[in-house]
Amino acid sequence: TKPSNCNGSQFDTRKVSPKMRIKLKKSWPDVESGNDTRFWKDEWNKHGTCSVERLNQMQYFERSHDMWLSYNITEILKNASIVPHPTQTWTYSDIVSPIKTATGRTPTLRCKQDKKT
């Protein structure tokens, strides 16, 4: 299980540089509500506070961004011929398998219904 809700300092928006915010908007956006800052705050307060012995807040978000850079999930899926398509669908294992092969980890996937449909 992932450590959560530790006793480290709470999120401080001033500790995430403008340059890092730009990077995080691409690598770690809030895909559900669109409120990136609130999402990052929640992630830091729940998980990042457990890393304070090794990573301060800025380092935590730098590490998160670096992890995103090291595994280009879009490219991994593209190489497995999993690309946006108006009618094609894929099974859970179709998507998980190439990601697991490339990263050595089993991803957690959630579906989000398009509000336009």
C-alpha positions as CSV (number, residue, x, y, z in Angstrom):
1,T,0.0,0.0,0.0
2,K,1.0,3.6,-0.6
3,P,1.8,5.7,2.5
4,S,-0.7,8.4,3.0
5,N,-1.8,11.2,5.4
6,C,1.6,11.6,7.1
7,N,2.6,14.4,9.4
8,G,4.7,16.5,7.0
9,S,4.0,20.1,6.2
10,Q,0.9,20.9,4.3
11,F,0.9,22.1,0.6
12,D,2.2,25.6,0.0
13,T,1.5,26.8,-3.4
14,R,4.4,29.2,-3.2
15,K,6.8,26.2,-3.1
16,V,5.9,25.1,-6.6
17,S,7.7,27.4,-9.0
18,P,5.9,28.9,-12.0
19,K,8.2,26.8,-14.3
20,M,7.2,23.6,-12.4
21,R,3.5,24.5,-12.6
22,I,3.8,24.7,-16.4
23,K,5.5,21.2,-16.5
24,L,2.9,19.7,-14.1
25,K,0.0,21.0,-16.2
26,K,1.3,18.7,-18.9
27,S,2.6,15.8,-16.9
28,W,0.1,15.7,-13.9
29,P,-3.1,17.6,-14.7
30,D,-6.4,17.1,-12.9
31,V,-8.2,15.2,-15.6
32,E,-11.4,15.0,-13.6
33,S,-12.2,18.6,-12.4
34,G,-9.5,20.6,-14.2
35,N,-8.4,22.2,-10.9
36,D,-4.7,21.4,-11.1
37,T,-3.6,23.3,-8.1
38,R,-6.2,21.7,-5.8
39,F,-5.3,18.3,-7.2
40,W,-1.6,18.8,-6.5
41,K,-2.4,20.1,-3.1
42,D,-4.4,16.9,-2.4
43,E,-1.7,14.7,-3.7
44,W,1.0,16.4,-1.7
45,N,-1.1,16.4,1.5
46,K,-2.0,12.8,1.1
47,H,1.2,11.2,-0.2
48,G,3.9,13.9,-0.5
49,T,3.9,14.6,3.2
50,C,5.2,11.0,3.7
51,S,8.3,11.8,1.6
52,V,9.5,14.8,3.6
53,E,12.5,12.9,5.0
54,R,13.8,12.5,1.4
55,L,12.0,15.0,-0.7
56,N,10.7,18.5,0.0
57,Q,7.6,19.7,-1.8
58,M,9.4,21.0,-4.8
59,Q,11.5,17.9,-5.1
60,Y,8.4,15.7,-4.8
61,F,6.8,17.4,-7.8
62,E,10.1,17.4,-9.7
63,R,10.3,13.7,-9.2
64,S,6.7,13.2,-10.3
65,H,7.4,15.1,-13.5
66,D,10.6,13.2,-14.1
67,M,8.8,9.9,-13.7
68,W,6.3,11.0,-16.3
69,L,9.1,11.9,-18.7
70,S,10.8,8.5,-18.2
71,Y,7.7,6.6,-19.4
72,N,5.9,8.1,-22.3
73,I,2.6,6.3,-21.9
74,T,1.1,7.8,-25.1
75,E,4.1,6.4,-27.1
76,I,3.8,3.0,-25.3
77,L,0.2,2.7,-26.3
78,K,0.8,4.0,-29.8
79,N,3.4,1.3,-30.3
80,A,0.8,-1.2,-29.3
81,S,-1.6,0.3,-31.9
82,I,-3.8,1.8,-29.2
83,V,-4.6,5.2,-30.4
84,P,-7.8,7.4,-30.3
85,H,-10.3,6.0,-32.7
86,P,-14.0,6.9,-33.2
87,T,-15.2,3.3,-33.1
88,Q,-12.4,1.0,-32.0
89,T,-12.5,-0.2,-28.4
90,W,-9.9,-2.0,-26.3
91,T,-10.2,-4.3,-23.3
92,Y,-8.6,-3.5,-20.0
93,S,-5.8,-6.0,-20.6
94,D,-5.2,-4.6,-24.1
95,I,-4.2,-1.3,-22.4
96,V,-2.6,-2.7,-19.3
97,S,-0.3,-5.2,-21.0
98,P,1.9,-2.9,-23.0
99,I,2.2,-0.4,-20.1
100,K,3.2,-3.2,-17.7
101,T,5.7,-4.6,-20.2
102,A,7.3,-1.2,-20.7
103,T,7.3,0.0,-17.1
104,G,7.4,-3.3,-15.1
105,R,4.4,-2.0,-13.1
106,T,0.7,-2.7,-13.4
107,P,-1.1,0.7,-13.9
108,T,-4.4,1.6,-12.2
109,L,-6.9,2.6,-14.9
110,R,-10.2,4.5,-14.5
111,C,-12.7,5.3,-17.2
112,K,-14.1,8.7,-17.5
113,Q,-17.3,9.2,-19.5
114,D,-17.1,12.0,-22.0
115,K,-19.7,14.6,-20.9
116,K,-20.4,15.4,-24.5
117,T,-21.9,12.0,-25.2
